[in-house]
Amino acid sequence: MRLSRYFLPVLKETPSEAQIASHRLMLRAGMIKQQSAGIYSWLPLGYRVLKRIEEIVHEEQQKAGHIPLLMPTLQSADLWRESGRYDAYGPEMLRMRDRHDRDMLFGPTNEEMITDIFRSHVSSYRDLPMTLYHIQWKFRDEVRPRFGVMRGREFLMKDGYNFDLTYDDAMHAYNRHLVSYLRTYERMGLQAIPMRAESGPIGGDDTHEFLVLAETGESEVFYDSEITDLKFGDRAIDYDDRAQCQAVLEEFTSRYARTDDTHKEAVFEERVPEERRRHARGIEVGQIFYFGTKYSEPMGATVVDPEGNRVPVHMGSHGIGVSRLLGAIIEANHDDKGIIWPEGVTPFHVGIVNLKTGDEAADLACEQIYNAVTEAGLAPLYDDTDDRAGAKFATMDLIGLPWRITVGPRGLKNGVVELTSRRTGESEELPPEQAVTRLAQIYAGKL
Ligand code: 5CA
């Protein structure tokens, strides 16, 4: 992409309504525009990151054997009357009427609708196990929408639902989700810690939230500091191997880690030596639930089991806050100049800065680098405008591309360009072809 033909409305001023770094930086970097409280347009740069995050979520869900589909945002109230949640959900639910006076709502979550799809088409245990998921916009009329996309009213969520014959099968689905979530967040450059939590309006007994530690997080958390040393890494996993998935769950959840809803000071003190006790804040980027037959029983989602009996299926639901993740990633990756995207989610892989647009040699070298980067399967953002060098650097630092190639007439006389890391600020002078080769090596295995 050439900057002269792109739409990147960066702001010089710090918007006064933004209280936390990620919100401020998303507005300044021209990623989002607020349309009303808690409702945002995704401008081109923000949209690219959102799509990238969706892509990673899709890939990791499908590796775990989960099946994508797409349900609508608008739902009929009748479905929610069947589960008994229509009245129970309260003022967070946006309710409306269509022209035939039918009660409708903008879905805050999809347990009822997915249960309806399941009961219409599945009737035998032979079709199980099955996990269906989608990535779709939700609406929750939050009392206090704030911090930009962190607590929106309209927000993008991945929500997945497992259908299983037995409790044990459903727990395997729970464990599979836990493993796939660990991998998903790590690919985004985040450490998200599973913590025992409350189930709230979704219901159920077993539930873990995934928290990214951050001072600006809305959740209060208590944990054993040893937990921050755990990393899933690139170990191999067989999602059909129950013992292996269970072992990962135990490894990542056996140490004390709870949100304030479930925290017990006495248990904390008994189980964790004082020097390892941490009390901090975190951003909830996902939650997994097992709730058994809470929806399948009232809504008649049953299958015929091997003995010929009709039994309600065991279910769970599993959410990732896709749009919230942008905020969480920025909270964990920024400095006073701007965002520092982890390589796995960056909107462009490299920024090319032409120090002297109009200089024949510089223009030509930039074009060649642009083409070579593109041919290597990477996405460059080329600043071909005639802004001052200082302004170009400030924009690149603000939008946070992990790598920058700086091209100027002086370097070119010596046959070199500069490759700079946004995170460390370190630069290396290299011939243009080698800079591109280096980039390709850096990104190999990260995309
Ligand atoms: N149906 C279940 C799981 S599929 C469910 O709705 N779970 S949830 O309520 O925990 O939401 C899942 C994730 O969505 C949360 O962990 C959080 O990351 C994100 N989320 C929830 N509310 C908001 C909000 N108002 N703004 C942005 N993200 C949100």
Boltz pocket constraint, residues with backbone or C-beta under 6 A from the ligand:
constraints:
  - pocket:
      binder: B
      contacts: [[A, 108], [A, 109], [A, 110], [A, 111], [A, 140], [A, 142], [A, 149], [A, 150], [A, 151], [A, 152], [A, 153], [A, 154], [A, 155], [A, 156], [A, 157], [A, 158], [A, 159], [A, 160], [A, 202], [A, 284], [A, 285], [A, 286], [A, 287], [A, 317], [A, 318], [A, 319], [A, 320], [A, 321], [A, 322], [A, 323], [A, 324]]
      max_distance: 6.0
